[in-house]
């Protein structure tokens, strides 16, 4: 989070809005620099939101705190600790071992087009997403939260996304 604040402070002299997102394994945080550097609060007035996505009725997406509430009832439809699956090939056994250690009940299948991991949303795996698609859904939520803080965000505005160093660790 410190890196986001420093980067936003440096970019605050640039006209427009800068949004910084720190995506961690368990939490994400958002900072903006429209009128100085502000930490964005989520819908529950918290500075950090859980990095989790849950599906309800196989289609309705719930992200962050609402997904965390559904996780207790439907852990098999909840995806968290997504960083362990990003960019991994299907045969990468360490990702499967980490999912087991994290008690994740999500089903993973091989994506035949890219030799990566697909995450099944339905029990029969008729609805599935890649880990990158699910991360983009979480990033869409960060944009929604940032919009509530700074108002309109245009395509020309600057976004800074930071990830912890362990995303690179294999």
C-alpha positions as CSV (number, residue, x, y, z in Angstrom):
1,X,0.0,0.0,0.0
2,X,2.9,2.3,0.7
3,X,4.0,2.0,-3.0
4,X,0.6,3.1,-4.1
5,X,0.6,6.2,-1.9
6,X,4.1,7.2,-3.1
7,X,3.2,6.7,-6.7
8,X,0.0,8.6,-6.4
9,X,1.8,11.4,-4.6
10,X,4.2,11.7,-7.5
11,X,1.4,11.5,-10.1
12,X,-0.9,13.9,-8.3
13,X,0.7,16.8,-10.2
14,X,-0.6,15.3,-13.4
15,X,-4.0,16.6,-14.4
16,X,-6.8,14.1,-14.1
17,X,-7.4,11.3,-11.7
18,X,-5.0,8.5,-10.8
19,X,-6.3,5.3,-9.2
20,X,-3.9,2.9,-7.4
21,X,-5.0,-0.7,-6.7
22,X,-3.0,-3.1,-4.5
23,X,-4.2,-6.6,-5.3
24,X,-3.1,-9.1,-2.6
25,X,-3.8,-12.7,-2.1
26,X,-6.5,-12.1,0.6
27,X,-7.3,-8.3,0.3
28,X,-7.3,-5.5,-2.2
29,X,-7.0,-1.8,-1.4
30,X,-7.7,1.3,-3.5
31,X,-6.2,4.8,-3.4
32,X,-7.1,7.8,-5.5
33,X,-5.4,11.2,-6.2
34,X,-8.1,13.5,-7.4
35,X,-7.7,16.0,-4.6
36,X,-4.7,14.8,-2.8
37,X,-4.2,11.1,-1.9
38,X,-7.3,9.4,-0.5
39,X,-7.8,5.8,0.5
40,X,-11.1,4.6,-1.0
41,X,-13.6,3.1,1.3
42,X,-15.7,0.2,0.1
43,X,-19.5,-0.2,0.6
44,X,-19.0,-1.3,4.2
45,X,-16.7,1.8,4.9
46,X,-13.6,-0.4,5.1
47,X,-10.2,0.5,3.6
48,X,-9.6,-3.0,2.4
49,X,-11.8,-5.5,0.6
50,X,-11.4,-9.3,0.4
51,X,-10.1,-10.6,-2.9
52,X,-12.8,-13.2,-3.3
53,X,-15.5,-13.9,-5.9
54,X,-18.5,-16.1,-5.3
55,X,-21.3,-17.2,-7.7
56,X,-24.9,-17.4,-6.5
57,X,-27.4,-19.4,-8.5
58,X,-24.6,-20.3,-10.9
59,X,-24.7,-16.9,-12.6
60,X,-24.9,-14.0,-10.1
61,X,-21.5,-12.7,-9.3
62,X,-20.6,-11.5,-5.8
63,X,-17.3,-9.8,-5.2
64,X,-15.5,-8.8,-2.0
65,X,-17.5,-8.6,1.2
66,X,-20.8,-10.0,-0.3
67,X,-18.8,-12.9,-1.7
68,X,-17.1,-13.5,1.7
69,X,-20.6,-13.9,3.2
70,X,-21.6,-16.5,0.6
71,X,-18.3,-18.4,1.0
72,X,-19.6,-19.8,4.4
73,X,-22.6,-21.4,2.7
74,X,-21.2,-22.2,-0.7
75,X,-17.4,-22.7,-0.5
76,X,-17.4,-24.8,-3.7
77,X,-18.6,-21.7,-5.6
78,X,-16.1,-19.3,-4.1
79,X,-12.8,-18.4,-5.6
80,X,-10.1,-16.9,-3.4
81,X,-6.3,-16.9,-3.4
82,X,-6.5,-16.4,-7.1
83,X,-2.9,-15.4,-7.3
84,X,-1.9,-19.1,-7.1
85,X,-3.7,-19.9,-10.3
86,X,-2.8,-16.9,-12.5
87,X,-0.8,-17.9,-15.6
88,X,-0.3,-21.4,-14.3
89,X,-0.3,-24.4,-16.7
90,X,-2.8,-27.1,-15.9
91,X,-0.1,-29.6,-15.1
92,X,1.5,-27.4,-12.5
93,X,1.0,-29.5,-9.4
94,X,2.1,-26.9,-6.9
95,X,-1.0,-24.8,-7.7
96,X,-3.2,-27.8,-6.9
97,X,-1.3,-28.5,-3.7
98,X,-1.8,-24.9,-2.6
99,X,-5.5,-25.1,-3.3
100,X,-5.7,-28.1,-1.1
101,X,-3.7,-26.4,1.7
102,X,-6.0,-23.4,1.5
103,X,-9.1,-25.7,1.7
104,X,-10.4,-24.4,-1.6
105,X,-13.2,-26.6,-2.9
106,X,-13.3,-25.0,-6.3
107,X,-13.0,-27.4,-9.3
108,X,-10.3,-26.7,-11.8
109,X,-10.2,-28.2,-15.4
110,X,-7.7,-28.0,-18.2
111,X,-8.3,-25.2,-20.7
112,X,-7.6,-27.0,-24.0
113,X,-7.0,-23.8,-26.0
114,X,-4.3,-22.3,-23.8
115,X,-3.1,-25.3,-21.6
116,X,-4.0,-23.2,-18.5
117,X,-6.5,-23.7,-15.7
118,X,-10.3,-23.2,-16.0
119,X,-12.3,-22.6,-12.8
120,X,-15.7,-24.3,-12.9
121,X,-18.6,-22.3,-11.6
122,X,-21.2,-25.1,-12.0
123,X,-20.8,-28.6,-10.7
124,X,-20.9,-30.1,-14.2
125,X,-18.4,-27.4,-15.4
126,X,-20.7,-26.1,-18.1
127,X,-19.9,-22.6,-16.9
128,X,-16.2,-21.9,-16.4
129,X,-13.8,-19.0,-16.4
130,X,-10.0,-18.7,-16.7
131,X,-8.2,-17.3,-13.6
132,X,-7.4,-14.1,-15.7
133,X,-11.1,-13.6,-16.4
134,X,-12.0,-13.9,-12.7
135,X,-9.2,-11.4,-11.8
136,X,-10.6,-9.0,-14.4
137,X,-14.0,-9.3,-12.6
138,X,-12.3,-8.4,-9.3
139,X,-10.6,-5.4,-11.0
140,X,-13.9,-4.3,-12.4
141,X,-15.1,-4.1,-8.8
142,X,-12.1,-1.9,-7.9
143,X,-13.1,0.5,-10.7
144,X,-16.6,0.6,-9.3
145,X,-15.3,1.5,-5.9
146,X,-13.0,4.1,-7.3
147,X,-15.9,5.7,-9.2
148,X,-17.9,6.1,-6.0
149,X,-15.0,8.1,-4.5
150,X,-13.9,10.3,-7.4
151,X,-17.0,10.3,-9.6
152,X,-16.6,9.9,-13.4
153,X,-13.4,8.1,-14.5
154,X,-12.5,8.4,-18.1
155,X,-10.4,6.1,-20.3
156,X,-7.6,8.7,-20.2
157,X,-7.2,8.5,-16.5
158,X,-4.2,6.6,-15.0
159,X,-4.5,3.3,-13.2
160,X,-1.6,1.8,-11.2
161,X,-2.0,-1.9,-10.2
162,X,0.5,-3.4,-7.8
163,X,0.8,-7.0,-6.8
164,X,2.9,-8.5,-4.0
165,X,6.2,-10.0,-4.9
166,X,5.0,-13.6,-4.3
167,X,2.8,-13.5,-7.4
168,X,6.1,-14.2,-9.2
169,X,7.2,-16.9,-6.9
170,X,6.7,-20.4,-8.2
